[in-house]
Amino acid sequence: MSHAEEYEQQNVHEVYQQIAQHFSATRYKPWPIVEQYLQNLTPGSIGLDVGCGNGKNLLVNRNVFIIASDRSENLARIALQHQPHSAVVADILHLPHRDGYFDFAMCIAVVHHLSTPERRVQAIAEILRTVKRGSDTQPGGTVLVYAWALEQKNSRRGWDKGDQQDIMVPWVRKNPTAPEESQTFNRYYHLFEEGELERDIESAGGHVVTSGYEKDNWWAIATPKVKVSP
């Protein structure tokens, strides 16, 4: 196991295993752009939710089928309750899916937990690998990616340009009946600066269709780069 893998195991994966139930209780409403993206899919589409958390986004569109995955077994087990969709335990860098099979994929607030630029690009490339590649005559599948923004000066966190991009963010699990037993867990985040997500997508072999800012996140919709017929 590399240093980056060990670091993420300790500062991301083990934390989410421990806070899964409490984390899930705070995640219940899809973000507007995510909801719009899912509602605009063609009925019958098949796709992925990579790093699905508790699976809250699986409930948005009943006319598509989603295979959700998360590195946390405890979160994947919660997501599995959202039938008829499926949920599996999987690593974003090694997805257990065929090349070019899916109509769409989404990865909401996950890539920022990878601790090196190379691993972040690799994660996006792995997601792009799973969706249908278009040609000059046929459109391909799409991928929606979200990552925490560095530019959050209007949020309660107050980060902005010039601040450290690689940080630890606390998660406090409170015990209302015994405050002294409350626990704090620190999670690693890389805060994306403006334009960084788009650059990573291009480096990963994707083409950015549209992008923007929502709820302290940068987001982008991309497709695998088109194969041009000879």
Backbone bond lengths (Angstrom), bond angles and torsions (degrees), N, CA, C in turn:
res aa  C-N    CA-C-N  psi(-1)  N-CA   C-N-CA  omega(-1)  CA-C   N-CA-C  phi
1 M - - - 1.469 - - 1.532 109.43 -
2 S 1.325 116.36 129.72 1.464 120.72 -178.75 1.529 110.44 -72.80
3 H 1.336 114.53 168.25 1.464 119.39 178.40 1.534 110.21 -60.33
4 A 1.344 117.03 -42.32 1.469 120.41 179.92 1.527 111.07 -62.41
5 E 1.327 116.76 -41.32 1.467 120.60 178.77 1.521 111.17 -63.53
6 E 1.332 116.48 -44.43 1.467 120.71 179.05 1.526 110.53 -62.82
7 Y 1.327 115.70 -41.73 1.467 120.52 -179.46 1.528 110.76 -62.19
8 E 1.335 116.68 -46.63 1.470 120.16 179.81 1.524 111.62 -68.94
9 Q 1.322 116.91 -34.52 1.456 119.60 176.79 1.524 110.77 -59.65
10 Q 1.318 116.43 -43.11 1.465 121.14 -177.64 1.523 112.53 -78.14
11 N 1.326 116.66 -39.69 1.467 120.21 -170.09 1.527 115.21 -104.17
12 V 1.330 116.44 1.40 1.461 120.49 175.22 1.527 110.20 -132.73
13 H 1.334 116.89 -64.97 1.467 120.76 -170.38 1.529 113.07 -63.98
14 E 1.333 117.24 -47.42 1.464 119.35 -179.53 1.520 111.34 -65.54
15 V 1.325 116.24 -33.28 1.476 119.77 179.62 1.527 110.38 -65.45
16 Y 1.338 116.98 -47.73 1.468 119.03 -178.05 1.525 112.03 -66.63
17 Q 1.323 117.21 -30.72 1.457 118.92 174.47 1.528 110.67 -61.12
18 Q 1.319 116.19 -39.23 1.464 120.81 -176.36 1.527 113.03 -78.21
19 I 1.324 117.23 -33.53 1.473 119.58 -174.75 1.525 112.49 -100.80
20 A 1.327 118.57 7.13 1.470 122.11 -170.06 1.523 113.49 -50.68
21 Q 1.303 118.30 -51.16 1.466 120.95 -176.87 1.524 111.38 -64.43
22 H 1.314 116.95 -45.94 1.465 120.93 179.85 1.526 110.85 -66.26
23 F 1.335 116.77 -42.11 1.465 121.79 177.62 1.520 110.67 -60.48
24 S 1.329 116.52 -44.51 1.463 121.26 -178.91 1.522 111.62 -60.52
25 A 1.319 116.32 -38.01 1.464 120.70 -177.60 1.526 112.34 -64.81
26 T 1.339 116.88 -18.45 1.466 120.67 -179.39 1.525 112.59 -100.09
27 R 1.322 117.39 -0.68 1.468 121.53 -176.14 1.529 108.96 -119.71
28 Y 1.322 116.09 103.16 1.460 118.73 -174.43 1.519 114.15 -140.62
29 K 1.341 118.35 -9.73 1.464 119.81 -175.85 1.530 110.37 -126.42
30 P 1.344 117.85 125.40 1.476 119.53 178.11 1.523 111.15 -67.58
31 W 1.322 116.63 147.41 1.453 121.15 176.66 1.528 109.68 -73.04
32 P 1.342 118.52 150.42 1.470 121.59 -172.68 1.533 115.12 -54.23
33 I 1.336 118.21 -45.19 1.468 119.83 -178.49 1.524 110.67 -67.10
34 V 1.339 116.83 -37.02 1.470 120.83 177.31 1.526 109.89 -63.34
35 E 1.323 115.94 -45.46 1.464 120.58 179.42 1.526 110.99 -61.92
36 Q 1.325 116.55 -44.07 1.465 120.90 179.60 1.526 110.70 -62.94
37 Y 1.329 116.72 -43.15 1.467 121.43 179.48 1.528 110.72 -59.24
38 L 1.316 116.68 -47.15 1.462 120.86 -178.25 1.529 111.91 -68.15
39 Q 1.318 117.14 -39.62 1.468 120.39 -178.93 1.527 111.94 -68.01
40 N 1.324 117.40 -25.23 1.460 120.66 -177.59 1.528 113.49 -86.90
41 L 1.332 117.37 -1.26 1.463 120.45 179.78 1.527 110.97 -71.12
42 T 1.317 115.93 150.44 1.455 121.22 177.32 1.530 109.97 -67.57
43 P 1.340 118.74 131.06 1.468 120.08 176.79 1.526 111.19 -52.58
44 G 1.322 115.09 136.69 1.460 120.15 -177.75 1.514 114.03 92.10
45 S 1.321 117.53 -3.43 1.465 120.60 178.96 1.530 110.40 -64.99
46 I 1.321 115.02 148.68 1.464 121.92 178.14 1.522 108.06 -120.18
47 G 1.335 116.43 130.74 1.459 118.63 -176.01 1.504 114.11 -150.84
48 L 1.325 114.77 -174.35 1.457 123.20 -176.42 1.520 110.83 -121.00
49 D 1.330 115.74 148.25 1.462 122.67 166.75 1.522 105.64 -121.56
50 V 1.332 116.23 98.68 1.465 122.21 -173.54 1.527 109.36 -90.43
51 G 1.335 115.79 119.29 1.457 120.48 -172.84 1.517 109.75 76.92
52 C 1.319 115.20 53.48 1.474 122.46 -167.94 1.515 114.61 -74.23
53 G 1.353 118.29 -13.50 1.451 119.00 -174.94 1.521 110.39 60.82
54 N 1.322 116.46 -131.60 1.470 120.00 -178.54 1.527 113.29 -83.77
55 G 1.337 116.96 2.22 1.462 120.33 176.59 1.511 114.96 82.19
56 K 1.323 118.23 21.70 1.472 120.31 -176.18 1.532 112.16 -60.02
57 N 1.349 117.25 -29.99 1.465 119.28 -177.50 1.525 113.34 -79.55
58 L 1.330 117.44 -8.19 1.457 120.72 -179.49 1.523 112.18 -71.25
59 L 1.316 116.36 -17.31 1.465 120.82 -174.38 1.530 113.16 -91.20
60 V 1.331 117.67 -3.38 1.458 120.69 -171.18 1.528 112.58 -69.90
61 N 1.332 117.49 -46.97 1.475 121.35 -173.54 1.521 108.81 -128.89
62 R 1.304 116.03 109.16 1.469 121.26 -178.43 1.528 112.29 -75.51
63 N 1.334 117.54 -6.89 1.466 121.20 -176.11 1.525 113.38 -96.27
64 V 1.343 116.84 7.02 1.462 120.51 174.49 1.529 107.78 -126.05
65 F 1.330 115.96 161.06 1.468 120.36 177.90 1.520 108.71 -115.88
66 I 1.330 115.81 132.44 1.462 120.99 -174.89 1.525 110.17 -124.57
67 I 1.326 115.38 132.19 1.458 121.43 167.44 1.519 106.84 -96.98
68 A 1.313 116.16 110.72 1.461 121.45 -178.88 1.527 109.32 -92.61
69 S 1.324 115.89 152.67 1.458 119.35 175.94 1.516 110.29 -147.46
70 D 1.331 115.10 151.82 1.451 120.57 175.49 1.522 108.21 -151.06
71 R 1.317 116.49 149.90 1.465 120.43 177.29 1.531 110.50 -71.42
72 S 1.339 116.29 -26.59 1.462 121.26 178.82 1.525 110.19 -83.49
73 E 1.310 116.07 117.31 1.466 120.29 177.62 1.519 110.91 -61.39
74 N 1.325 116.87 -36.96 1.462 119.90 -178.29 1.527 111.66 -66.73
75 L 1.330 117.98 -38.06 1.458 120.42 177.29 1.529 111.02 -73.08
76 A 1.321 117.54 -40.12 1.464 120.45 178.91 1.526 110.76 -61.43
77 R 1.317 116.26 -35.47 1.473 120.05 179.41 1.531 110.46 -66.20
78 I 1.334 116.95 -36.62 1.467 120.35 176.45 1.525 109.84 -67.34
79 A 1.336 116.74 -44.37 1.471 121.07 -179.37 1.520 111.86 -62.42
80 L 1.315 116.41 -30.49 1.466 121.06 -177.90 1.531 112.38 -63.23
81 Q 1.319 116.91 -17.76 1.463 120.78 -179.77 1.528 112.00 -71.86
82 H 1.338 117.27 -14.83 1.466 120.76 -176.16 1.523 110.33 -88.95
83 Q 1.296 115.99 70.87 1.466 121.51 178.24 1.540 109.89 -69.58
84 P 1.335 118.85 152.64 1.469 127.38 8.42 1.518 113.95 -87.14
85 H 1.333 117.68 7.48 1.450 119.89 -177.78 1.529 110.37 -68.76
86 S 1.315 114.93 163.77 1.459 121.41 -178.01 1.526 109.43 -111.91
87 A 1.324 116.90 158.67 1.457 121.14 176.15 1.521 109.39 -145.13
88 V 1.340 115.71 137.26 1.458 121.69 -179.78 1.519 109.23 -134.53
89 V 1.328 115.98 161.59 1.459 121.49 172.43 1.516 107.86 -89.05
90 A 1.330 117.36 124.35 1.466 120.55 -177.77 1.524 110.24 -154.75
91 D 1.320 115.04 152.41 1.462 123.57 177.40 1.531 108.01 -92.75
92 I 1.304 117.27 131.26 1.467 121.96 -178.15 1.525 112.52 -58.62
93 L 1.339 117.55 -26.25 1.458 120.86 -179.03 1.527 112.82 -84.55
94 H 1.335 116.40 -10.60 1.472 120.92 -178.11 1.530 108.66 -144.22
95 L 1.315 116.85 70.81 1.461 120.94 -177.15 1.528 111.05 -74.48
96 P 1.339 117.56 138.32 1.468 121.07 -175.77 1.523 112.62 -87.65
97 H 1.336 116.06 49.70 1.461 120.53 -175.45 1.523 110.52 -129.68
98 R 1.326 115.03 154.31 1.461 121.38 -179.13 1.532 111.66 -70.00
99 D 1.316 115.45 156.00 1.463 121.27 174.50 1.526 110.21 -65.97
100 G 1.322 115.77 137.21 1.456 121.16 167.95 1.517 116.12 58.66
101 Y 1.316 117.02 31.99 1.474 119.58 -174.73 1.529 112.90 -96.66
102 F 1.315 118.22 -34.64 1.463 120.95 -167.00 1.533 112.88 -94.36
103 D 1.330 113.96 152.07 1.464 121.02 178.61 1.525 111.89 -77.92
104 F 1.310 116.67 -27.75 1.458 120.71 -177.82 1.522 109.70 -158.33
105 A 1.316 115.02 164.33 1.467 121.23 172.81 1.519 107.54 -152.47
106 M 1.316 115.46 150.83 1.464 119.45 174.43 1.521 108.94 -135.15
107 C 1.316 114.52 149.08 1.461 121.62 -179.52 1.523 106.51 -142.20
108 I 1.331 115.28 97.70 1.466 121.16 -169.69 1.532 110.67 -103.78
109 A 1.335 115.25 113.18 1.469 121.44 175.33 1.529 112.47 58.60
110 V 1.334 115.60 51.83 1.470 121.19 -179.29 1.527 111.95 -128.06
111 V 1.326 116.94 -46.14 1.463 121.27 -173.85 1.525 111.77 -57.87
112 H 1.318 117.49 -28.72 1.470 120.40 -179.15 1.533 113.12 -69.12
113 H 1.338 118.00 -8.01 1.466 120.67 176.87 1.528 112.81 -87.80
114 L 1.332 117.72 -5.47 1.467 120.98 177.56 1.521 109.08 -86.09
115 S 1.332 116.60 136.68 1.460 120.11 -161.41 1.522 116.41 -95.73
116 T 1.339 118.33 0.60 1.469 119.90 175.57 1.524 109.18 -134.59
117 P 1.333 117.39 154.85 1.473 119.66 177.93 1.525 111.84 -58.61
118 E 1.328 116.98 -39.38 1.458 120.58 -178.26 1.522 111.47 -64.10
119 R 1.311 118.12 -40.16 1.462 121.43 -179.33 1.525 111.18 -71.09
120 R 1.327 117.63 -32.96 1.465 120.12 177.25 1.530 110.20 -66.98
121 V 1.323 117.02 -43.71 1.461 120.52 177.50 1.524 110.24 -65.37
122 Q 1.341 116.88 -41.16 1.465 120.68 178.79 1.524 111.31 -60.36
123 A 1.337 116.95 -39.97 1.466 120.91 179.62 1.528 110.98 -62.88
124 I 1.327 116.90 -44.41 1.463 120.31 179.41 1.525 110.23 -65.62
125 A 1.328 116.96 -40.55 1.468 120.66 178.32 1.524 111.32 -62.02
126 E 1.320 116.31 -37.52 1.462 120.51 -179.52 1.531 110.53 -66.78
127 I 1.323 117.72 -38.52 1.466 120.70 177.46 1.537 109.92 -68.38
128 L 1.328 116.61 -45.00 1.465 120.17 178.40 1.530 111.29 -59.10
129 R 1.312 117.05 -34.92 1.467 121.68 -179.99 1.526 112.04 -58.16
130 T 1.313 117.37 -31.80 1.464 120.98 -172.02 1.520 113.67 -82.39
131 V 1.344 118.77 -16.63 1.465 119.38 -176.19 1.522 110.72 -98.35
132 K 1.322 115.18 159.00 1.465 121.52 -176.56 1.523 110.64 -62.22
133 R 1.314 114.97 133.52 1.460 120.78 178.12 1.522 109.37 -91.15
134 G 1.312 116.96 129.27 1.447 121.15 -178.66 1.519 112.32 -80.54
135 S 1.297 114.69 175.29 1.467 121.59 175.23 1.523 107.33 -132.65
136 D 1.343 116.52 -174.67 1.463 118.08 178.95 1.527 112.42 -72.30
137 T 1.338 115.81 -6.51 1.470 119.27 178.36 1.524 113.12 -119.49
138 Q 1.332 117.59 -12.26 1.467 121.57 -174.09 1.522 110.05 -133.73
139 P 1.348 118.53 124.85 1.460 119.43 178.25 1.529 111.29 -69.12
140 G 1.311 115.79 150.20 1.461 120.58 179.33 1.517 111.70 -98.34
141 G 1.328 114.91 -173.81 1.454 120.41 176.74 1.522 111.19 -77.23
142 T 1.319 116.26 168.17 1.466 121.08 -178.90 1.517 110.41 -122.23
143 V 1.331 114.60 155.73 1.458 122.54 178.80 1.527 108.38 -129.67
144 L 1.327 116.83 130.45 1.467 122.53 175.12 1.530 108.37 -107.69
145 V 1.333 116.37 122.71 1.470 121.87 -179.23 1.522 109.56 -123.58
146 Y 1.329 115.55 135.27 1.469 123.07 174.18 1.520 109.22 -120.75
147 A 1.334 117.00 144.75 1.463 121.48 172.96 1.521 109.23 -149.14
148 W 1.324 116.15 146.19 1.459 120.43 -179.40 1.524 111.07 -57.90
149 A 1.323 115.80 139.48 1.460 122.21 -178.59 1.526 111.54 -92.61
150 L 1.328 115.44 145.99 1.461 120.52 170.05 1.523 109.94 -69.83
151 E 1.330 115.97 -35.25 1.468 121.07 -176.03 1.530 109.94 -82.65
152 Q 1.329 114.96 89.07 1.474 121.03 -179.90 1.531 110.75 -131.01
153 K 1.322 117.31 37.39 1.464 119.28 -172.82 1.527 112.88 -63.72
154 N 1.334 117.15 -20.92 1.464 119.17 179.73 1.529 113.26 -95.35
155 S 1.334 116.61 2.21 1.458 119.96 178.59 1.528 109.87 -92.85
156 R 1.322 115.97 173.66 1.466 120.08 178.18 1.526 111.56 -66.46
157 R 1.355 116.71 -19.75 1.459 119.83 -178.84 1.524 111.13 -80.86
158 G 1.332 116.95 -37.09 1.457 121.11 172.16 1.513 116.57 77.82
159 W 1.344 118.91 11.78 1.461 119.58 178.02 1.522 110.32 -68.05
160 D 1.355 115.19 154.28 1.460 118.83 177.12 1.525 109.42 -159.81
161 K 1.331 115.81 177.51 1.453 121.79 -179.30 1.524 110.14 -50.19
162 G 1.328 115.17 137.55 1.455 120.42 -178.96 1.510 113.40 96.61
163 D 1.334 117.45 -16.90 1.466 120.69 178.05 1.526 110.27 -80.40
164 Q 1.319 115.67 164.74 1.460 122.58 177.57 1.528 109.76 -61.85
165 Q 1.330 116.24 135.06 1.468 120.08 -179.21 1.527 113.13 -91.36
166 D 1.314 117.96 -24.85 1.463 121.36 -179.69 1.522 108.12 -106.14
167 I 1.335 115.29 111.28 1.465 120.08 -169.12 1.533 111.32 -137.75
168 M 1.319 115.40 167.76 1.455 122.82 171.29 1.529 107.84 -109.47
169 V 1.321 115.71 129.82 1.464 121.33 -177.87 1.530 108.63 -114.38
170 P 1.335 118.11 123.20 1.467 119.60 -177.23 1.523 113.06 -76.81
171 W 1.321 115.40 144.72 1.461 122.98 169.00 1.517 106.33 -119.84
172 V 1.326 116.44 118.26 1.465 121.05 -177.50 1.521 109.42 -100.82
173 R 1.318 115.40 119.58 1.458 120.98 176.11 1.522 107.04 -99.97
174 K 1.343 114.73 102.90 1.464 120.44 -174.21 1.519 111.66 -84.54
175 N 1.311 114.73 147.90 1.458 122.07 172.03 1.528 106.97 -112.86
176 P 1.349 118.47 101.51 1.476 120.73 -173.90 1.524 113.63 -59.29
177 T 1.312 115.84 -31.80 1.472 118.79 -177.44 1.518 113.04 -86.59
178 A 1.333 116.06 -17.87 1.467 119.83 179.75 1.525 108.65 -145.03
179 P 1.341 117.51 79.63 1.464 121.53 -175.70 1.527 113.55 -54.04
180 E 1.309 116.48 -30.48 1.459 119.41 -178.63 1.537 111.75 -68.14
181 E 1.341 115.76 -15.07 1.458 119.64 179.20 1.537 112.63 -96.01
182 S 1.320 117.40 4.82 1.457 120.88 176.75 1.532 109.57 -62.19
183 Q 1.349 115.81 146.98 1.459 121.07 -177.81 1.521 110.81 -123.09
184 T 1.329 115.81 145.69 1.455 121.65 176.51 1.522 108.95 -116.32
185 F 1.337 115.36 128.56 1.465 122.63 178.43 1.527 107.97 -117.63
186 N 1.320 117.33 132.03 1.459 121.45 -179.74 1.518 111.09 -101.81
187 R 1.344 115.23 129.06 1.467 121.61 -179.02 1.524 109.86 -114.61
188 Y 1.335 115.96 139.84 1.462 120.66 177.46 1.530 110.80 -78.18
189 Y 1.340 115.47 136.48 1.466 122.90 173.85 1.530 109.73 -136.02
190 H 1.319 115.53 142.66 1.457 121.33 165.23 1.527 106.72 -106.25
191 L 1.315 116.74 121.02 1.461 121.52 -179.42 1.531 109.32 -87.73
192 F 1.323 116.23 120.85 1.463 121.76 -176.58 1.526 110.68 -80.18
193 E 1.329 116.16 129.56 1.455 119.65 173.87 1.524 109.34 -83.16
194 E 1.320 115.46 163.70 1.463 120.09 -178.79 1.524 111.14 -55.90
195 G 1.332 116.76 128.84 1.456 122.20 179.05 1.516 114.48 90.73
196 E 1.332 118.15 -15.93 1.461 121.15 -175.65 1.528 112.09 -68.96
197 L 1.327 117.50 -40.73 1.462 120.17 -179.63 1.533 110.41 -62.80
198 E 1.323 116.38 -42.81 1.463 120.02 178.60 1.528 111.07 -62.43
199 R 1.335 117.10 -41.22 1.465 120.44 179.07 1.529 110.81 -63.72
200 D 1.321 116.91 -41.45 1.466 120.68 179.35 1.525 111.16 -64.40
201 I 1.327 116.44 -39.34 1.470 119.91 178.67 1.523 110.42 -63.30
202 E 1.341 117.01 -44.74 1.463 120.38 177.93 1.525 110.58 -61.98
203 S 1.331 117.45 -41.43 1.470 121.30 178.85 1.521 111.43 -64.61
204 A 1.342 116.17 -28.27 1.464 121.55 -178.61 1.521 112.69 -84.16
205 G 1.328 117.62 -0.12 1.462 120.34 -179.85 1.506 113.91 93.31
206 G 1.325 116.69 22.22 1.453 120.62 179.49 1.511 112.56 -110.04
207 H 1.310 114.92 164.27 1.464 122.39 175.20 1.519 107.58 -119.79
208 V 1.323 117.39 122.07 1.460 122.11 -177.84 1.529 109.43 -77.68
209 V 1.331 115.96 121.30 1.466 121.99 179.53 1.520 110.03 -85.58
210 T 1.335 116.14 -46.23 1.458 122.41 178.45 1.520 108.39 -157.33
211 S 1.316 116.60 157.98 1.463 119.57 -178.52 1.519 109.14 -156.40
212 G 1.326 115.97 167.10 1.453 119.62 -179.03 1.512 112.39 -177.84
213 Y 1.329 114.65 -162.80 1.469 123.01 -174.93 1.516 108.22 -130.56
214 E 1.318 116.91 130.66 1.461 120.66 177.46 1.528 110.23 -152.28
215 K 1.313 116.10 132.60 1.466 122.35 174.23 1.529 112.36 49.16
216 D 1.344 116.09 51.28 1.467 122.48 176.68 1.519 113.28 66.79
217 N 1.333 117.10 18.96 1.462 122.91 178.23 1.520 110.43 -124.96
218 W 1.332 115.36 146.95 1.454 120.79 162.36 1.519 107.60 -89.35
219 W 1.333 117.28 140.76 1.458 120.96 178.68 1.518 109.24 -135.12
220 A 1.330 114.94 157.22 1.468 120.15 177.42 1.519 109.24 -152.13
221 I 1.322 115.48 144.36 1.467 122.31 169.82 1.520 106.58 -108.08
222 A 1.335 115.42 128.72 1.455 120.43 -174.78 1.521 111.02 -136.43
223 T 1.324 115.45 164.50 1.460 122.56 172.52 1.527 108.20 -128.43
224 P 1.333 117.32 156.44 1.470 117.74 170.23 1.519 108.58 -61.60
225 K 1.324 117.15 146.59 1.456 119.93 179.89 1.526 110.28 -59.54
226 V 1.320 115.49 138.11 1.463 122.64 -172.52 1.518 111.65 -68.85
227 K 1.323 115.46 139.65 1.459 121.68 170.01 1.528 108.46 -84.84
228 V 1.295 117.67 121.30 1.459 121.61 -178.95 1.534 109.20 -90.86
229 S 1.327 115.52 129.29 1.463 119.88 -179.63 1.526 110.22 -66.52
230 P 1.339 117.80 142.61 1.469 120.73 179.47 1.522 110.92 -68.10
